[in-house]
Structures are given as C-alpha cells and as structure tokens.
Amino acid sequence: MRAYLLAGVFLVLLSLWPGNAPAQSEALTRASQQGQALHQAGRHGEATRYFEKAVELGRREFGREHPTTAMLLSNLAVIYRAQGRYAEAEPLHKRALAIVEKALGPEHPSVATGLNNLAGLYRAQGRYAEAEPLYKLALAIREKALGPDHPDVAQSLNNLAGLYHARGRYAAAEPLYQRALEIVEKALGPDHPELAIDLNNLAAVYHAQGHYGAAEP
C-alpha cells in the first residue's frame, strides 16, 4: 500500500519573510542559513544551536514582537519537533502565531502558516481533535487572502485531507485530495513534482477504501 504524503511545517528563510524591511545582521543571516542547511541534511541536533542563536540575535535586532522574531521562533520549533521535543516546540509555535496575528492581522497568509505549523505539531502527537480546527482555519484564511486556486490552498487541502485520512475518514479526505490535485495541475502544470505527491495521496485514499481500480495510475 502506498503511504500518503503530507505537506509539512515551514522552515522560512529571512529573505522570504513578508515585511522584513529592517536589515538583519550578517551574524543573524549566517546563523539562519547554517541552521537551514543542517536541517535539510537531517542533522537536527547540530542545527538546533544555530536556530537558538538566531532567535537570540533576532530578539536583539528586531525586538520580541516583530514578525521576523516570530519566524525565527517558528524555525526553532520546527527543529525541536524534528527531534521529538514536542513540549518545547509547542509554546514557540504559539508565541510565533500570536506575534504574527498581532503584527499582520488575523487574516494574513502568514497566520495560516503559523496555524499549519501548530496543527502539524498536534497531528504528530496524535492530537487530531486539536489539529483539525487549526487546519480548517488556515485553509479559510488562504482561500480568502490568496484565492481558491492558489497552490498554498492546495497545501492546506492536503493537510486537512491527510488528517482525515489518518483518522480513517476516507470519504471526507477524498474530495479534498481531488481538489488539491486539480489546483496544483492548473497552477503548476502537469509535470510539476508536487503533482506526483497529490496523485499518490489520492491513490492512497482510494486504496484504503478498496477502490483498487481507481488507485492504479
């Protein structure tokens, strides 16, 4: 049986964070980039100290209530989660979310990213009832802010569908996977790697329901 794939948490580089007008120091940029590289290499323990340093520098340079500081907190939480340090990750995700909501407004797409990250942490712990409303809210924010056919909306659809899939709610997952697939194919083209992930997700839910013919490519 094929394993279904979920869009995961977001590790965001400083250069990609919205509203990052103040220039960050070379030390902060370097710490973030080194942590990113180690994270991508699966060396999470080594990455931790760089992201902890980045949080320290970010607070000093931007203050504790700046969206950039929120991003740095979220990145550190991602590293903690990758190591199974859920109790340490949760307050960081919550703090990052609160900062972004206050600074950018509750309907900003970056709030959806924060909700997604917190929901992903809950899902990793089997706290599905707590994850579901966060995934739903993230989806609603993205649909309103970005439009119903944006690739980020497809990512949110996949996350919510994956949660339903994990709980055996296949009938609820199927139309969400289908819609995500349609969005990705339209927005990114039929040869984009993301499309293969979405096809795998949909095939997996067909397989789980015994629809073996539909599950075949």
C-alpha positions as CSV (number, residue, x, y, z in Angstrom):
1,M,0.0,0.0,0.0
2,R,1.2,3.4,-0.8
3,A,2.0,5.8,2.0
4,Y,0.2,9.1,1.7
5,L,2.3,12.3,2.0
6,L,1.5,15.5,3.9
7,A,2.8,19.0,3.4
8,G,4.8,19.6,6.4
9,V,5.9,22.5,8.5
10,F,7.6,25.5,7.0
11,L,11.2,26.5,7.7
12,V,11.4,30.1,6.3
13,L,14.5,31.9,5.3
14,L,14.8,35.5,6.4
15,S,14.8,36.7,2.8
16,L,11.4,35.2,2.2
17,W,9.6,36.6,5.3
18,P,7.0,39.2,4.5
19,G,7.5,42.7,5.8
20,N,11.2,42.1,6.5
21,A,12.1,45.8,5.9
22,P,14.9,46.2,8.6
23,A,18.2,44.8,7.5
24,Q,19.4,41.9,9.6
25,S,23.0,41.5,10.7
26,E,25.4,39.2,8.8
27,A,25.6,37.1,12.0
28,L,21.8,36.5,12.0
29,T,21.7,35.7,8.3
30,R,24.6,33.3,8.7
31,A,23.1,31.5,11.8
32,S,19.8,31.1,9.9
33,Q,21.4,29.8,6.8
34,Q,23.7,27.4,8.6
35,G,20.8,26.1,10.6
36,Q,18.7,25.7,7.4
37,A,21.5,23.7,5.7
38,L,21.9,21.3,8.6
39,H,18.2,20.9,8.9
40,Q,17.9,19.9,5.3
41,A,20.8,17.5,5.8
42,G,18.9,15.8,8.6
43,R,21.4,17.0,11.2
44,H,18.8,18.4,13.5
45,G,20.8,18.3,16.7
46,E,23.5,20.4,15.2
47,A,21.0,22.8,13.6
48,T,19.4,23.5,17.0
49,R,22.2,25.7,18.3
50,Y,22.2,27.8,15.2
51,F,18.5,28.4,15.4
52,E,18.7,29.1,19.1
53,K,21.4,31.7,18.3
54,A,19.3,33.1,15.5
55,V,16.4,33.6,18.0
56,E,18.7,35.4,20.4
57,L,20.0,37.7,17.7
58,G,16.6,38.3,16.2
59,R,15.2,39.4,19.6
60,R,18.1,41.8,20.0
61,E,17.9,43.3,16.5
62,F,14.1,43.4,15.9
63,G,12.5,43.1,19.3
64,R,10.3,40.4,20.7
65,E,7.1,41.5,18.9
66,H,8.4,41.6,15.3
67,P,7.3,39.2,12.6
68,T,10.9,38.3,11.9
69,T,11.3,37.2,15.5
70,A,8.1,35.1,15.1
71,M,9.7,33.4,12.1
72,L,12.8,32.6,14.0
73,L,10.8,31.2,16.9
74,S,8.8,29.0,14.4
75,N,12.0,27.7,12.8
76,L,13.4,26.7,16.2
77,A,10.1,25.0,17.0
78,V,10.4,23.0,13.7
79,I,13.8,21.8,14.8
80,Y,12.6,20.8,18.2
81,R,9.7,18.9,16.6
82,A,12.0,17.1,14.3
83,Q,13.8,15.7,17.4
84,G,10.5,14.8,19.1
85,R,10.9,17.7,21.6
86,Y,7.2,18.5,21.3
87,A,6.8,20.1,24.7
88,E,9.5,22.6,23.8
89,A,8.1,23.2,20.3
90,E,4.5,24.0,21.3
91,P,5.0,27.2,23.2
92,L,7.3,28.5,20.5
93,H,4.7,27.9,17.7
94,K,2.0,29.5,19.9
95,R,4.2,32.5,20.6
96,A,5.1,32.9,16.9
97,L,1.5,32.7,15.9
98,A,0.4,35.3,18.5
99,I,3.1,37.8,17.3
100,V,2.1,37.4,13.6
101,E,-1.6,37.8,14.4
102,K,-0.9,41.0,16.3
103,A,1.6,42.4,13.8
104,L,0.0,41.4,10.5
105,G,-3.7,40.9,11.3
106,P,-5.6,37.6,11.8
107,E,-6.3,37.1,8.1
108,H,-2.8,37.4,6.8
109,P,-1.4,34.3,5.0
110,S,1.5,34.2,7.4
111,V,-1.1,33.5,10.1
112,A,-2.2,30.5,8.1
113,T,1.4,29.3,8.0
114,G,1.6,29.5,11.8
115,L,-1.7,27.7,12.2
116,N,-0.4,25.0,9.9
117,N,2.7,24.6,11.9
118,L,0.9,24.3,15.2
119,A,-1.6,21.9,13.7
120,G,1.2,19.8,12.3
121,L,2.7,19.5,15.8
122,Y,-0.6,18.4,17.2
123,R,-1.0,15.8,14.5
124,A,2.5,14.4,15.1
125,Q,1.4,13.8,18.7
126,G,-2.0,12.2,17.7
127,R,-3.9,15.3,19.0
128,Y,-6.2,15.2,16.0
129,A,-9.1,17.0,17.6
130,E,-6.9,20.0,18.3
131,A,-5.3,19.9,14.9
132,E,-8.5,19.9,12.8
133,P,-9.9,23.4,13.6
134,L,-6.4,24.9,13.0
135,Y,-6.1,23.3,9.6
136,K,-9.6,24.4,8.7
137,L,-8.9,28.0,9.8
138,A,-5.6,28.0,7.8
139,L,-7.5,26.8,4.7
140,A,-10.1,29.5,5.1
141,I,-7.5,32.3,5.5
142,R,-5.6,31.2,2.5
143,E,-8.8,30.9,0.3
144,K,-9.8,34.4,1.3
145,A,-6.3,36.0,1.1
146,L,-4.9,34.2,-1.9
147,G,-7.9,33.0,-3.9
148,P,-9.3,29.4,-4.2
149,D,-6.9,28.3,-6.9
150,H,-3.6,29.2,-5.2
151,P,-1.0,26.4,-4.6
152,D,-1.0,27.3,-0.9
153,V,-4.7,26.5,-0.8
154,A,-3.8,23.0,-2.2
155,Q,-1.3,22.6,0.5
156,S,-3.9,23.3,3.2
157,L,-6.4,21.0,1.5
158,N,-3.8,18.2,1.5
159,N,-3.1,18.8,5.2
160,L,-6.7,18.6,6.2
161,A,-7.3,15.6,3.9
162,G,-4.2,13.9,5.5
163,L,-5.7,14.4,8.9
164,Y,-9.0,12.8,7.9
165,H,-7.0,10.0,6.2
166,A,-5.1,9.3,9.3
167,R,-8.4,9.0,11.3
168,G,-10.0,6.7,8.7
169,R,-12.4,9.4,7.4
170,Y,-11.7,8.5,3.8
171,A,-14.9,9.8,2.4
172,A,-14.1,13.2,3.8
173,A,-10.4,13.1,2.6
174,E,-11.1,12.1,-1.0
175,P,-12.7,15.3,-2.3
176,L,-10.1,17.4,-0.6
177,Y,-7.3,15.4,-2.2
178,Q,-9.1,15.7,-5.6
179,R,-9.5,19.5,-5.3
180,A,-5.8,19.9,-4.3
181,L,-4.8,17.8,-7.3
182,E,-6.8,20.0,-9.6
183,I,-5.4,23.2,-8.2
184,V,-1.8,22.0,-8.5
185,E,-2.2,20.7,-12.0
186,K,-3.8,24.0,-13.1
187,A,-1.4,26.3,-11.3
188,L,1.9,24.5,-11.6
189,G,1.4,22.3,-14.7
190,P,1.2,18.5,-15.3
191,D,4.9,17.9,-14.9
192,H,5.5,19.6,-11.5
193,P,6.8,17.3,-8.7
194,E,4.0,18.3,-6.4
195,L,1.5,16.7,-8.7
196,A,3.1,13.3,-8.2
197,I,2.6,13.8,-4.4
198,D,-1.0,14.7,-4.8
199,L,-1.7,11.7,-7.1
200,N,-0.1,9.5,-4.5
201,N,-2.3,10.9,-1.8
202,L,-5.4,10.4,-3.8
203,A,-4.4,6.9,-4.8
204,A,-3.7,6.0,-1.2
205,V,-7.2,7.0,-0.1
206,Y,-8.8,5.1,-3.0
207,H,-6.7,2.1,-1.9
208,A,-7.8,2.5,1.7
209,Q,-11.5,2.3,0.6
210,G,-10.9,-0.7,-1.6
211,H,-11.2,1.2,-4.8
212,Y,-8.2,-0.6,-6.3
213,G,-9.0,0.2,-9.9
214,A,-9.1,3.9,-9.2
215,A,-5.9,3.7,-7.2
216,E,-3.9,2.4,-10.2
217,P,-2.1,5.1,-12.2
